[in-house]
């Protein structure tokens, strides 16, 4: 009984070591928490049922322990056992606060009133909606009086996008960075204090048997945005449904290249997908930001009929920030070379990304 289970665990764990962009390889990046629990249960079962004194025990226990440790390495930063990457702040400076809700609505979802209720309850400064088509745009007209600054790209292909903002947006552009039917939005937001923030909203297509057979398109979009914002003097926020998990190689590469911070580090996973299956959830919706901000609040909101939960994040711009006090991952030469390779595969460049402001 144990041999096939150990072989399965080892295969599921170590196939993901590959740099292959095939969808079925990259899909193994997603359920690391599930693989971790599988390994933990298997370890406990081996200890309980097998004889320690026999070599066969160690032949099974050793690989299981390695798989357990490997999965733990990836997910540990997304627990409270790990140091926080972003400092907490307990007071709201209203002039320098920005509260964002990112919501993948599921285009076929008709419970628009539930999303509007979440907006009314939480009163975000920015609402980002993904998978929004013309129907959703018409139904969300009810909130437009509260959100006078908007960007819209209604589409019927599951990749429509809308931005609703209480704050002034300028130099706004909607671009199709890698694929002709996958938009992204880029704008300069001005806080009540007058501070400008460079905003990028993304929703690249995932590697899957029904969409892109490889992850190259998704990866290229993330990396070109990462290179574009790296070293920017203006504060930066990047958010959206990246169709990638927080702990994947590509998301880590994004963090290394961009030097943006992940407020989930040391706090939790904030799994936003799948809303209907508690046992198969992972963090697909993200928000990254430059070291100019501290975190006031981050939480997953209640279900609203979508297959995603909405993610609320409230940041406070720190006027006297010191970069060294908040730092994330750093890229080495191999990372830079890998990033360059991913961009050349899709024949795109960071110069294709708008730089608002």
C-alpha positions as CSV (number, residue, x, y, z in Angstrom):
1,X,0.0,0.0,0.0
2,X,2.8,2.5,0.9
3,X,5.0,2.0,-2.1
4,X,2.5,3.4,-4.7
5,X,1.5,6.3,-2.4
6,X,5.1,7.3,-1.8
7,X,5.9,7.0,-5.6
8,X,2.8,9.2,-6.3
9,X,3.9,11.8,-3.7
10,X,7.5,11.9,-5.0
11,X,6.3,12.3,-8.6
12,X,3.8,15.0,-7.8
13,X,6.5,16.9,-5.7
14,X,9.5,16.7,-7.9
15,X,8.0,17.0,-11.3
16,X,7.5,20.6,-10.4
17,X,11.2,21.1,-10.1
18,X,11.3,21.2,-13.9
19,X,11.4,24.5,-15.7
20,X,9.0,23.1,-18.3
21,X,6.2,25.5,-19.3
22,X,3.8,22.7,-20.1
23,X,0.5,23.3,-18.4
24,X,0.4,20.0,-16.6
25,X,3.8,20.6,-15.0
26,X,3.0,24.1,-14.0
27,X,-0.3,23.0,-12.5
28,X,1.7,21.1,-9.9
29,X,2.8,24.5,-8.5
30,X,-0.8,25.2,-7.3
31,X,-1.8,22.5,-4.7
32,X,1.4,22.6,-2.6
33,X,-0.6,22.9,0.6
34,X,-2.6,19.8,-0.4
35,X,0.7,17.9,-1.2
36,X,2.1,19.0,2.2
37,X,-0.9,17.6,4.0
38,X,-0.7,14.4,1.9
39,X,3.0,14.0,2.9
40,X,2.2,14.8,6.6
41,X,-0.5,12.1,6.8
42,X,1.7,9.6,5.0
43,X,4.6,10.3,7.4
44,X,2.3,9.8,10.4
45,X,0.9,6.6,8.9
46,X,4.3,5.2,8.1
47,X,5.5,5.9,11.7
48,X,2.4,4.2,13.1
49,X,2.2,1.1,10.9
50,X,5.8,0.3,9.7
51,X,8.7,-1.3,11.6
52,X,11.5,1.2,12.2
53,X,14.1,-1.5,12.4
54,X,13.6,-2.7,8.8
55,X,15.4,-1.0,5.8
56,X,12.1,-0.9,4.0
57,X,10.9,1.7,6.5
58,X,13.7,4.1,5.7
59,X,13.3,3.5,1.9
60,X,9.7,4.8,2.3
61,X,10.1,7.3,5.1
62,X,13.1,9.1,3.6
63,X,11.5,10.1,0.3
64,X,8.3,11.0,2.1
65,X,10.2,13.2,4.5
66,X,12.0,14.9,1.6
67,X,8.8,15.6,-0.2
68,X,7.3,17.0,3.1
69,X,10.3,19.3,3.6
70,X,10.2,20.5,0.0
71,X,6.6,21.4,0.1
72,X,7.0,23.1,3.5
73,X,9.8,25.3,2.1
74,X,7.4,26.8,-0.5
75,X,4.4,27.4,1.8
76,X,6.1,28.3,5.1
77,X,6.5,32.0,4.2
78,X,2.7,32.2,3.8
79,X,2.1,31.4,7.5
80,X,2.4,33.3,10.7
81,X,5.5,31.3,11.6
82,X,7.5,33.4,9.1
83,X,8.7,37.0,9.5
84,X,6.4,39.6,8.0
85,X,7.8,41.2,4.8
86,X,5.6,44.3,5.1
87,X,5.3,46.3,8.4
88,X,2.0,46.6,10.1
89,X,0.5,50.0,10.8
90,X,-2.4,50.4,13.3
91,X,-3.5,54.0,12.5
92,X,-5.1,55.2,9.3
93,X,-3.7,58.4,7.7
94,X,-6.8,59.2,5.6
95,X,-4.8,61.5,3.3
96,X,-2.4,58.7,2.4
97,X,-4.6,55.6,2.6
98,X,-5.6,53.4,-0.3
99,X,-8.2,50.6,0.1
100,X,-8.5,48.2,-2.8
101,X,-10.9,45.4,-3.5
102,X,-9.8,43.0,-6.3
103,X,-12.7,40.8,-7.5
104,X,-12.8,38.2,-10.2
105,X,-16.6,38.2,-10.6
106,X,-17.0,35.0,-12.8
107,X,-18.6,36.3,-16.0
108,X,-21.6,34.0,-15.8
109,X,-22.3,35.0,-12.2
110,X,-25.5,37.1,-12.0
111,X,-25.3,37.9,-8.3
112,X,-24.2,41.5,-8.9
113,X,-26.1,42.7,-5.8
114,X,-23.8,40.6,-3.6
115,X,-20.7,42.4,-5.0
116,X,-22.4,45.7,-4.6
117,X,-23.2,44.8,-1.0
118,X,-19.5,44.0,-0.4
119,X,-18.6,47.4,-1.9
120,X,-21.1,49.2,0.3
121,X,-19.9,47.4,3.4
122,X,-16.2,47.9,2.9
123,X,-16.2,51.2,1.0
124,X,-13.0,50.7,-1.0
125,X,-11.2,53.6,-2.7
126,X,-10.6,51.3,-5.7
127,X,-12.7,48.4,-7.0
128,X,-11.0,46.2,-9.6
129,X,-13.3,43.8,-11.4
130,X,-12.1,41.0,-13.6
131,X,-14.1,38.8,-16.1
132,X,-16.6,41.7,-16.4
133,X,-18.5,42.0,-19.7
134,X,-21.0,44.5,-21.0
135,X,-23.8,43.0,-18.7
136,X,-21.6,43.5,-15.6
137,X,-20.7,47.0,-16.7
138,X,-24.4,48.0,-17.1
139,X,-25.3,46.5,-13.7
140,X,-22.4,48.3,-11.9
141,X,-23.6,51.7,-13.1
142,X,-25.3,51.8,-9.6
143,X,-21.9,52.5,-8.0
144,X,-20.6,55.0,-10.6
145,X,-21.7,58.1,-8.6
146,X,-19.3,57.0,-5.8
147,X,-16.5,56.2,-8.2
148,X,-16.2,59.1,-10.7
149,X,-12.9,57.9,-12.1
150,X,-13.1,54.8,-14.2
151,X,-11.4,52.5,-16.8
152,X,-13.4,50.0,-18.7
153,X,-12.7,47.1,-21.1
154,X,-15.8,44.9,-21.2
155,X,-15.1,41.6,-23.0
156,X,-17.0,38.4,-23.6
157,X,-13.9,36.1,-23.4
158,X,-13.6,36.0,-19.6
159,X,-10.9,38.7,-19.6
160,X,-12.9,41.9,-19.4
161,X,-11.6,44.4,-16.8
162,X,-13.0,47.5,-15.0
163,X,-11.5,50.0,-12.6
164,X,-13.7,52.1,-10.3
165,X,-11.9,54.8,-8.3
166,X,-12.7,57.5,-5.9
167,X,-9.3,59.0,-6.5
168,X,-8.1,60.8,-9.6
169,X,-6.7,58.6,-12.3
170,X,-4.5,60.1,-15.1
171,X,-2.3,59.0,-17.9
172,X,-4.5,55.9,-18.1
173,X,-4.0,53.2,-20.7
174,X,-5.4,49.8,-21.6
175,X,-2.9,47.6,-23.3
176,X,-2.8,44.1,-24.7
177,X,0.8,43.3,-23.7
178,X,1.3,39.7,-24.8
179,X,-2.0,38.3,-26.2
180,X,-4.3,40.3,-28.5
181,X,-7.4,39.5,-26.4
182,X,-6.0,39.8,-22.9
183,X,-6.0,43.4,-21.6
184,X,-4.1,45.0,-18.7
185,X,-4.6,48.5,-17.3
186,X,-2.1,51.1,-16.3
187,X,-2.7,54.4,-14.6
188,X,-1.4,57.1,-12.3
189,X,-3.5,57.4,-9.1
190,X,-3.4,60.5,-6.9
191,X,-4.0,60.2,-3.2
192,X,-5.9,63.0,-1.3
193,X,-2.4,64.1,-0.1
194,X,-1.3,64.7,-3.6
195,X,1.0,61.7,-3.7
196,X,1.0,59.8,-7.0
197,X,1.0,56.0,-7.2
198,X,1.8,54.0,-10.3
199,X,-0.9,51.3,-10.7
200,X,-0.9,48.2,-12.9
201,X,-3.9,45.8,-13.1
202,X,-3.3,42.4,-14.6
203,X,-5.2,39.2,-15.5
204,X,-3.0,37.0,-17.8
205,X,-4.4,33.8,-19.1
206,X,-3.4,30.6,-17.3
207,X,-1.6,27.5,-18.6
208,X,-4.4,25.0,-19.0
209,X,-5.7,22.4,-21.5
210,X,-8.6,24.8,-22.5
211,X,-6.5,28.0,-22.8
212,X,-2.7,28.2,-23.2
213,X,-0.9,24.9,-23.4
214,X,2.2,26.5,-21.8
215,X,2.7,29.2,-19.2
216,X,5.0,31.3,-21.5
217,X,2.4,34.0,-22.2
218,X,1.4,34.4,-18.5
219,X,5.0,34.4,-17.4
220,X,6.1,36.9,-20.0
221,X,3.4,39.4,-19.0
222,X,4.4,39.1,-15.3
223,X,8.1,39.5,-16.0
224,X,7.7,42.5,-18.4
225,X,5.7,44.3,-15.8
226,X,8.2,43.4,-13.1
227,X,11.1,44.8,-15.2
228,X,9.1,47.9,-16.0
229,X,8.5,48.8,-12.4
230,X,11.9,47.8,-11.0
231,X,13.7,50.9,-9.7
232,X,10.7,53.2,-10.2
233,X,10.9,56.3,-8.0
234,X,7.1,56.7,-7.9
235,X,5.3,54.3,-5.5
236,X,4.0,51.2,-7.3
237,X,1.1,48.8,-6.8
238,X,0.4,45.8,-9.0
239,X,-2.8,43.8,-8.4
240,X,-5.1,41.4,-10.2
241,X,-5.8,37.7,-10.8
242,X,-2.4,36.5,-12.0
243,X,-3.6,33.0,-12.6
244,X,-0.5,31.9,-10.6
245,X,0.0,31.0,-7.0
246,X,2.0,33.1,-4.6
247,X,4.7,30.6,-4.1
248,X,5.4,29.6,-7.7
249,X,8.7,30.1,-9.4
250,X,7.2,32.7,-11.7
251,X,5.7,34.7,-9.0
252,X,8.9,34.5,-7.0
253,X,10.8,35.7,-10.1
254,X,8.3,38.5,-10.5
255,X,9.1,39.6,-6.9
256,X,12.8,39.3,-7.4
257,X,12.9,41.3,-10.6
258,X,10.3,44.0,-9.5
259,X,11.6,44.3,-5.9
260,X,8.0,44.7,-4.9
261,X,6.8,43.3,-1.6
262,X,4.1,40.7,-0.8
263,X,2.0,41.7,2.3
264,X,0.9,38.0,2.7
265,X,4.4,37.0,3.7
266,X,4.3,36.2,7.5
267,X,0.5,36.6,7.6
268,X,-1.3,33.9,5.6
269,X,-2.2,32.5,2.2
270,X,-5.4,34.4,1.7
271,X,-6.6,31.7,-0.7
272,X,-9.1,33.3,-3.1
273,X,-9.8,30.3,-5.5
274,X,-11.9,28.1,-5.5
275,X,-14.7,29.6,-3.5
276,X,-16.9,26.5,-3.8
277,X,-14.3,23.8,-2.7
278,X,-12.7,24.4,0.7
279,X,-10.3,21.5,0.2
280,X,-8.9,22.8,-3.1
281,X,-8.0,26.4,-2.6
282,X,-5.0,28.5,-3.4
283,X,-4.0,32.2,-3.7
284,X,-4.6,33.3,-7.3
285,X,-5.5,37.0,-6.6
286,X,-2.6,39.1,-5.6
287,X,-1.4,42.6,-4.6
288,X,2.2,43.6,-4.6
289,X,3.6,47.0,-3.7
290,X,6.8,49.0,-3.4
291,X,8.5,49.6,0.0
292,X,6.7,53.0,0.2
293,X,3.7,51.4,2.0
294,X,2.8,49.8,5.2
295,X,-0.2,47.4,5.6
296,X,-3.2,48.4,7.6
297,X,-5.5,45.5,6.6
298,X,-5.8,42.5,4.3
299,X,-8.6,40.0,4.3
300,X,-10.6,37.7,2.1
301,X,-14.2,38.8,1.8
302,X,-17.4,36.7,1.9
303,X,-18.6,34.8,-1.1
304,X,-20.5,36.7,-3.8
305,X,-21.4,34.0,-6.3
306,X,-18.1,33.9,-8.1
307,X,-15.6,31.0,-8.0
308,X,-13.2,33.6,-6.5
309,X,-13.4,35.4,-3.2
310,X,-12.7,39.1,-3.4
311,X,-9.5,40.3,-1.8
312,X,-9.4,43.5,0.3
313,X,-6.1,45.3,0.9
314,X,-5.6,48.6,2.7
315,X,-2.2,50.3,2.4
316,X,-0.9,53.5,4.0
317,X,1.7,55.5,2.1
318,X,4.6,56.1,4.4
319,X,6.0,59.6,3.8
320,X,9.2,58.9,5.6
321,X,9.8,55.4,4.5
322,X,13.3,53.9,4.6
323,X,13.8,51.3,1.9
324,X,16.1,49.1,4.0
325,X,13.4,48.5,6.6
326,X,11.2,46.6,4.2
327,X,12.9,44.5,1.6
328,X,11.9,41.4,-0.3
329,X,13.6,39.0,-2.6
330,X,16.6,40.0,-4.8
331,X,17.4,38.7,-8.3
332,X,20.8,37.2,-9.1
333,X,22.4,36.7,-12.6
334,X,20.6,33.5,-13.2
335,X,17.2,35.1,-12.4
336,X,17.9,38.0,-14.8
337,X,18.9,35.5,-17.5
338,X,15.8,33.4,-16.9
339,X,13.6,36.5,-17.1
340,X,15.3,37.6,-20.3
341,X,14.7,34.2,-21.8
342,X,11.0,34.3,-20.9
343,X,10.6,37.7,-22.6
344,X,12.4,36.7,-25.7
345,X,10.2,33.6,-26.1
346,X,7.2,35.8,-26.6
347,X,9.2,38.6,-28.3
348,X,8.1,41.3,-25.8
349,X,9.9,43.8,-23.8
350,X,9.5,45.8,-20.6
351,X,9.4,48.9,-22.9
352,X,6.0,47.8,-24.1
353,X,4.6,48.4,-20.6
354,X,3.1,51.9,-20.0
355,X,4.9,53.9,-17.3
356,X,2.2,56.3,-16.0
357,X,3.5,59.6,-14.9
